[in-house]
């Protein structure tokens, strides 16, 4: 096994970090349900209060959905704060896990501020402005950064080596393209989902006609970007997943998971399109997208982190060989 600089308490921290990942994933899915159900204005334009109250009396269903999202988001924030505290207590100053945990907290705070901006500027409910679409895209990007930071925190707390882009050779360019591609798929998916929610089609043919009609709302005409990026980036990521084992043996399982999730995501996306994107399939599509992104981050850690692990093992082997060459003559002289 590759050497690790993590102390004995790191495995417990890693388990807590993975729990925090799972909790945040649930919060993300519930946030998507808030948008899909049109409940974003359930607390009015008040934040952090809900309709001017700490606990709204006699809430409507939309208020319950939105208020629940705020409560669970608060719990997720507290978990990330606990992760920072745990990393500070368990690991020495300057350790990459401590730095990653602080990044998680910073991105988490930014996530809350973006959500607050959506509410305060009333970019919710039936708002079909490009400001809302762009903000949702930024929200999705921030969410991906948060998940990546949380996954890396968990991996590093478990003893995974740091990422070394410069030692990856030509593969780093493919990995970089795959990362950008998945981000673009996610951001365009957020915009497409908004268009599906605000302008639902009665039939698949009607939806396709809306996408191609130059007089349609811009959100509808932008929907075509999502499947385009999904196919192009998906093919690249699928190929990288199957090729990962040839780059690093340690990355084989992670690569197969990525490749499998790409195929699952294509199947879910096509099914959602054929069934006119019902809310359960929207949430399933987002869940698989997040799982694919997290699997991709693990793959990056396996490919790029293996560089340092391989280098360390090579150095150890060289040192052992040198030690043996120095001791053999002494033994023979006796």
Secondary structure as UniProt FT lines:
FT   TURN            8..9
FT   HELIX           10..36
FT   TURN            37..38
FT   TURN            40..45
FT   TURN            51..52
FT   TURN            57..58
FT   HELIX           61..90
FT   TURN            93..94
FT   HELIX           96..120
FT   TURN            121..122
FT   TURN            125..126
FT   HELIX           130..157
FT   TURN            158..159
FT   HELIX           165..168
FT   TURN            169..170
FT   HELIX           171..198
FT   HELIX           204..212
FT   TURN            214..215
FT   HELIX           218..221
FT   HELIX           223..247
FT   HELIX           249..251
FT   HELIX           252..274
FT   TURN            275..276
FT   HELIX           279..333
//
